[in-house]
Amino acid sequence: MKKIAALTMVRNDDFYLRKWVEYYGAQLGREHLYVFFDGTDQVIPSFCEGTHAEALPRIGSDIVSNDKGRVAVMSAKAAELFAAGYDLVIGTDADEFVVVDPARGLSLAEYLTQQKIGVSLSALGLDFGQKLGEEGDITDAEPFLRQRHYAQIGTRYTKASVLARPCDWGSGFHRVKGHNFHIGKDLYLLHFGYFDMKRLQDRFRDASRLELGWEAHMHKRARTIRYVTDLPARDFERWTRFARVCQTLCRPPYALNKPAMFELKIVVRIPERFQNLI
């Protein structure tokens, strides 16, 4: 089995981080999780026990400098982990989960161990929303995927999340600088950052995020909820297969190492076999 680490950086995000630690801890072992807190004013929560958790000096004074600073730190930390003997390093935001289709019957570690990865491996991005009128506010009582059943297939979350050697990630882990990408079959990145209207409204009021200039960004991302609510849900198997091929072949002219999909807005209903993953 390959030795695999997962790392993330957060600020004031215990809700998602708790899920992140639970999921990747179960998949890889808590001793292989590296959690970095953006700011020494951050208190490391007790649920991080067993992980490598560290508070760093605050990075950046606005959304752009913060994003670039974070990914530079994450790339450097990943390089340190490779030097320490790791075979693969997974980098995600705390609201992102790289998962294997349960139909494969493999854990994340088992799946990645079987893959031949030259530089990086991407998972097909699924951006979850809330279908207003059908799905209520998110709660801690059940797994996320028993409460949310619809996602937009999007290029934004088909990220170069898995590294096989030291590289420089682009902002937000969206690409690896100077290298192409490969989308793993039956591998998905589930993004839950905009999957609940109430939580999104609360984030609009978060002073630390407003200070960094996140308000316009979060308003724009609320459209995921609108798409999931208004657009028809399509067949998961057919359209994820199409998206994987399309994103592999199509590239935006401004970034040839990122995927494109003709700006198609495709919403799919997630099969029940996924419901206990997160």
C-alpha positions as CSV (number, residue, x, y, z in Angstrom):
1,M,0.0,0.0,0.0
2,K,1.3,3.4,-0.9
3,K,2.0,5.9,1.9
4,I,-0.5,8.7,1.4
5,A,-0.8,12.1,3.2
6,A,-3.7,14.6,3.0
7,L,-3.3,18.3,3.9
8,T,-5.6,21.3,4.1
9,M,-5.6,24.9,5.4
10,V,-8.5,26.5,7.2
11,R,-9.6,29.6,9.0
12,N,-12.8,29.6,11.1
13,D,-14.1,26.5,9.4
14,D,-14.7,23.9,12.1
15,F,-17.9,22.7,10.5
16,Y,-16.2,21.4,7.4
17,L,-12.9,20.6,9.0
18,R,-14.6,18.1,11.4
19,K,-16.0,16.2,8.4
20,W,-12.6,16.5,6.6
21,V,-10.8,14.9,9.5
22,E,-13.4,12.2,9.9
23,Y,-13.4,11.3,6.3
24,Y,-9.7,11.4,5.5
25,G,-8.8,9.9,8.9
26,A,-10.9,6.9,8.1
27,Q,-9.5,6.6,4.6
28,L,-5.8,7.2,5.3
29,G,-5.3,7.2,9.1
30,R,-5.3,10.4,11.3
31,E,-1.5,10.2,11.6
32,H,-1.3,11.0,7.9
33,L,-3.4,14.2,8.1
34,Y,-1.8,17.6,8.1
35,V,-4.0,20.5,9.1
36,F,-2.8,24.1,8.9
37,F,-4.7,27.0,10.5
38,D,-4.4,30.4,8.8
39,G,-3.5,32.6,11.8
40,T,-1.9,32.0,15.2
41,D,-5.1,33.4,16.7
42,Q,-6.9,30.2,15.7
43,V,-7.6,27.6,18.4
44,I,-6.8,24.0,17.3
45,P,-10.0,22.1,18.0
46,S,-10.0,18.8,20.0
47,F,-11.3,16.8,17.1
48,C,-7.9,17.3,15.4
49,E,-6.3,15.1,18.0
50,G,-4.2,12.4,16.3
51,T,-3.5,14.6,13.3
52,H,-0.6,16.9,12.6
53,A,-2.2,20.3,13.3
54,E,-0.4,23.6,13.4
55,A,-1.4,27.3,13.5
56,L,0.7,29.4,11.1
57,P,1.0,33.2,10.8
58,R,-1.9,34.9,8.9
59,I,-1.5,34.7,5.2
60,G,-2.5,37.6,3.0
61,S,-4.8,40.6,3.5
62,D,-7.3,40.0,0.7
63,I,-8.8,37.0,-1.2
64,V,-6.2,37.1,-4.0
65,S,-3.1,37.3,-1.8
66,N,-4.6,34.9,0.7
67,D,-5.3,32.3,-2.0
68,K,-1.9,32.5,-3.6
69,G,-0.1,32.5,-0.2
70,R,-2.0,29.5,1.0
71,V,-1.3,27.4,-2.1
72,A,2.4,28.3,-1.9
73,V,2.5,27.1,1.7
74,M,0.6,23.9,0.7
75,S,3.0,23.2,-2.2
76,A,6.0,23.6,0.1
77,K,4.4,21.4,2.8
78,A,3.7,18.7,0.2
79,A,7.4,18.8,-0.9
80,E,8.4,18.3,2.8
81,L,6.1,15.3,3.0
82,F,7.6,13.7,-0.1
83,A,11.0,14.2,1.4
84,A,9.8,12.5,4.5
85,G,8.9,9.4,2.6
86,Y,5.3,9.8,1.4
87,D,4.4,8.4,-2.1
88,L,1.3,10.6,-2.7
89,V,0.0,13.8,-1.2
90,I,-3.6,14.9,-1.4
91,G,-4.4,18.6,-1.2
92,T,-7.9,20.0,-0.8
93,D,-9.9,22.7,0.8
94,A,-11.7,21.5,4.0
95,D,-15.1,21.4,2.1
96,E,-13.7,19.0,-0.6
97,F,-13.6,15.2,-0.5
98,V,-11.9,13.0,-3.0
99,V,-13.9,9.8,-3.1
100,V,-13.9,6.5,-5.1
101,D,-17.2,5.4,-6.6
102,P,-18.5,2.8,-4.1
103,A,-19.3,0.5,-7.0
104,R,-15.5,-0.2,-7.1
105,G,-15.5,-1.6,-3.6
106,L,-12.2,0.1,-2.8
107,S,-11.0,2.5,-0.2
108,L,-9.3,5.7,-1.3
109,A,-5.9,4.4,-0.3
110,E,-6.5,1.1,-2.2
111,Y,-7.7,2.9,-5.3
112,L,-4.8,5.3,-5.4
113,T,-2.3,2.5,-4.7
114,Q,-3.4,0.8,-7.9
115,Q,-3.0,4.0,-10.1
116,K,0.0,4.8,-12.1
117,I,0.4,8.5,-11.5
118,G,3.2,10.4,-13.2
119,V,2.8,13.9,-11.7
120,S,-0.8,14.4,-10.5
121,L,-4.3,12.9,-10.6
122,S,-7.6,14.8,-10.8
123,A,-11.0,13.7,-9.6
124,L,-14.1,14.7,-11.6
125,G,-15.7,17.7,-9.8
126,L,-19.2,17.5,-8.4
127,D,-20.4,20.8,-6.9
128,F,-23.3,20.1,-4.5
129,G,-26.2,22.5,-4.1
130,Q,-29.5,22.6,-2.2
131,K,-32.7,21.8,-4.1
132,L,-34.9,24.5,-2.5
133,G,-38.4,23.2,-1.8
134,E,-37.2,19.6,-1.6
135,E,-34.1,19.6,0.7
136,G,-34.1,21.3,4.1
137,D,-31.3,22.9,6.1
138,I,-28.2,20.7,6.6
139,T,-27.9,19.1,10.0
140,D,-25.3,17.0,11.8
141,A,-27.8,14.2,12.4
142,E,-27.1,12.4,9.1
143,P,-24.3,12.1,6.5
144,F,-24.2,15.0,4.0
145,L,-25.1,12.6,1.1
146,R,-28.3,11.5,2.8
147,Q,-29.4,15.2,2.9
148,R,-28.1,16.4,-0.5
149,H,-28.8,14.5,-3.7
150,Y,-27.9,16.9,-6.6
151,A,-24.7,18.4,-7.9
152,Q,-23.5,20.3,-10.9
153,I,-20.8,18.7,-12.9
154,G,-18.2,21.5,-13.1
155,T,-14.7,22.0,-14.3
156,R,-13.9,24.3,-11.4
157,Y,-13.7,21.3,-9.0
158,T,-11.9,18.9,-11.3
159,K,-8.8,19.8,-9.5
160,A,-5.2,18.4,-9.5
161,S,-5.7,17.2,-5.9
162,V,-3.3,14.2,-5.8
163,L,0.4,14.8,-6.3
164,A,2.9,12.0,-7.0
165,R,6.0,14.3,-6.7
166,P,6.8,17.8,-5.6
167,C,5.1,20.4,-7.7
168,D,3.6,23.9,-7.5
169,W,-0.1,23.9,-7.3
170,G,-2.0,26.7,-8.8
171,S,-4.4,28.7,-6.6
172,G,-7.1,26.6,-5.0
173,F,-5.4,23.4,-6.2
174,H,-7.0,23.9,-9.6
175,R,-3.9,22.9,-11.5
176,V,-0.3,21.9,-11.3
177,K,1.9,24.5,-12.9
178,G,3.8,23.4,-15.9
179,H,2.1,20.0,-16.1
180,N,-0.9,18.4,-17.8
181,F,-3.7,16.7,-15.8
182,H,-5.3,13.3,-15.9
183,I,-8.8,12.5,-14.5
184,G,-9.1,9.2,-12.7
185,K,-11.8,6.9,-13.7
186,D,-14.5,6.4,-10.9
187,L,-12.8,9.1,-8.9
188,Y,-14.8,12.2,-7.8
189,L,-14.2,15.4,-5.9
190,L,-17.3,16.3,-3.9
191,H,-17.5,20.0,-3.0
192,F,-19.9,21.1,-0.3
193,G,-19.0,24.7,0.1
194,Y,-22.3,26.1,-1.3
195,F,-24.7,23.3,-0.5
196,D,-26.9,25.0,2.1
197,M,-28.6,28.4,1.8
198,K,-28.6,29.1,5.5
199,R,-24.9,28.4,5.9
200,L,-24.1,30.4,2.9
201,Q,-26.0,33.4,4.3
202,D,-24.2,33.0,7.6
203,R,-20.8,33.0,5.7
204,F,-21.8,36.3,4.1
205,R,-21.9,37.7,7.6
206,D,-18.6,36.3,8.7
207,A,-16.4,39.4,9.4
208,S,-13.1,37.6,8.7
209,R,-14.3,36.6,5.2
210,L,-15.8,40.0,4.4
211,E,-12.5,41.5,5.5
212,L,-10.7,39.5,2.8
213,G,-13.2,40.5,0.1
214,W,-15.2,37.2,-0.1
215,E,-18.7,38.7,-0.3
216,A,-18.9,39.0,-4.1
217,H,-17.3,35.6,-4.4
218,M,-19.8,33.9,-2.2
219,H,-22.8,35.7,-3.9
220,K,-21.5,34.4,-7.2
221,R,-21.2,30.8,-5.8
222,A,-24.8,30.9,-4.6
223,R,-25.7,30.2,-8.2
224,T,-25.0,26.5,-7.6
225,I,-28.1,26.4,-5.4
226,R,-30.0,28.1,-8.2
227,Y,-28.8,25.6,-10.8
228,V,-29.6,22.6,-8.6
229,T,-33.1,24.0,-7.8
230,D,-34.1,25.1,-11.3
231,L,-32.4,22.7,-13.8
232,P,-33.5,19.2,-14.5
233,A,-31.5,16.4,-12.9
234,R,-29.8,14.2,-15.5
235,D,-28.6,10.6,-15.4
236,F,-25.4,10.3,-13.3
237,E,-23.7,7.5,-15.2
238,R,-24.2,8.9,-18.7
239,W,-23.3,12.5,-17.9
240,T,-20.3,11.9,-15.7
241,R,-18.9,9.6,-18.4
242,F,-19.5,12.4,-21.0
243,A,-17.9,15.0,-18.7
244,R,-14.8,12.9,-18.0
245,V,-14.2,12.6,-21.8
246,C,-15.1,16.2,-22.5
247,Q,-13.0,17.7,-19.8
248,T,-10.0,15.6,-20.8
249,L,-10.2,16.8,-24.4
250,C,-11.3,20.4,-24.0
251,R,-9.1,23.1,-22.6
252,P,-9.7,26.9,-22.0
253,P,-7.3,28.9,-24.2
254,Y,-6.1,30.9,-21.2
255,A,-5.0,27.7,-19.3
256,L,-4.2,24.6,-21.3
257,N,-3.6,22.6,-18.2
258,K,-7.2,23.1,-16.9
259,P,-10.3,21.3,-18.1
260,A,-13.2,22.9,-20.0
261,M,-16.7,21.8,-20.8
262,F,-18.2,24.4,-23.2
263,E,-19.9,26.2,-20.2
264,L,-22.5,23.4,-20.1
265,K,-24.6,23.5,-16.9
266,I,-25.3,19.8,-16.2
267,V,-27.0,18.8,-12.9
268,V,-27.1,15.2,-11.9
269,R,-28.8,13.2,-9.2
270,I,-26.3,11.3,-7.1
271,P,-26.9,7.5,-6.9
272,E,-27.9,6.0,-3.5
273,R,-24.7,4.0,-3.3
274,F,-22.9,7.2,-2.4
275,Q,-25.1,8.2,0.5
276,N,-22.9,6.9,3.4
277,L,-19.5,8.2,2.1
278,I,-19.6,11.7,3.7
